[in-house]
Amino acid sequence: MPHRHLKNTGLSDSGSNLQPLRPKSVDELDIPSADFHSSRDLLEKFLATPLQTTYSSPSTGKKVTVKNAMVIMKPGEMRDSLVDALAELNLEVFLYDNFEMIFVSEYQKAELIILESRQGDYHAVDLMRLLIRDEALSPTRFVIIGRNPADAREHEWQGLGKGLFMRSRLPLPWIKRTLAEWLTEEMKPEEVNPSMQLQPLLLIVDDDREFIEVFQEALQLKLYRVITAENGAEAVKQVRKMKPDVVLMDVDMPEKSGFEALRTLRAFKSTERIPVIIMTAHQENRFQHEAVQLGATAFMQKPLDLNHVHDQIQHIITAREWE
């Protein structure tokens, strides 16, 4: 096995007896089983095939030209298997437990980023989108690790780079072969063009969990990406980190009200222009007046009509594009 190259980990290379996990079932291999008499035949045939010793695609013979990879995953057997596979492909590995350990300037060094679908409170897709928007990262090759394909949010990959999904439990030979094949594929223009638009990112802020769940699902069906917060203090943190395209914020919430959160957002240059729609069940005119005075982009009375919310969001996004 080639020497394992590790950076910024504090780990030694003495742990070479890593035992990669085998899948729970042949279904996890994602290989059609029609050509085999049984699942057992499939697994035995796959594992008995000799590994390639050259760093090239088994089907095309093209060489893997990627030189390094950044792996952002919690310690575990899947991470160990990935590091082993990357080492056998002769890639230098920069290993991190989570994205908060990484200096922003280090992202630009990575030719390949491998990360779990959940990164703390954020999804990997949202994290990459934020880094690209802030020019800390250019569209690149990336692999998202999750339990099932839905975890990857593949329909939102446009403009992020060339992506690949991998299940979180796979054998080392399968990981190496898949990466060797995929890393020789050319990146398409639509995969590397950062100007291509992604679905708008919305932040819903409300202490009513049922309301959040209903509207989150409804807006996702309209192809928005949605993140949530349950109070004003949490909302301010989310806005600063994720820079959503539109915020929908309730007024009456614990810790910090919607009006207090709006006042805070309008006080900082980085968030002063982010559109905020204030929503409330209060009928008094003074609530609308205060929302306007604090700089709300729009005001909506609960109960909300989904089509009206959608139209309002589209109007705001279109208006910003013309600014």
Secondary structure, DSSP 8 states (H G I E B T S, - for coil): ----EEESS---S----------SSGGGG----TTSSSHHHHHHHHHHS---SSSB-TTT--B----EEEEE--SSHHHHHHHHHHHHTT-EEEEESSGGGS-GGGGGG-SEEEEESEETTEEHHHHHHHHHHTTSS-SEEEEEEESSGGGG-GGG-TTTEEEEEEESS--HHHHHHHHHHHTTS---HHHH-TTS----EEEEE-S-HHHHHHHHHHHHHTT-EEEEESSHHHHHHHHHHH--SEEEEES--SSS-HHHHHHHHHHSTTTTTS-EEEEES---HHHHHHHHHHT-SEEEESS--HHHHHHHHHHHHHHHHT-
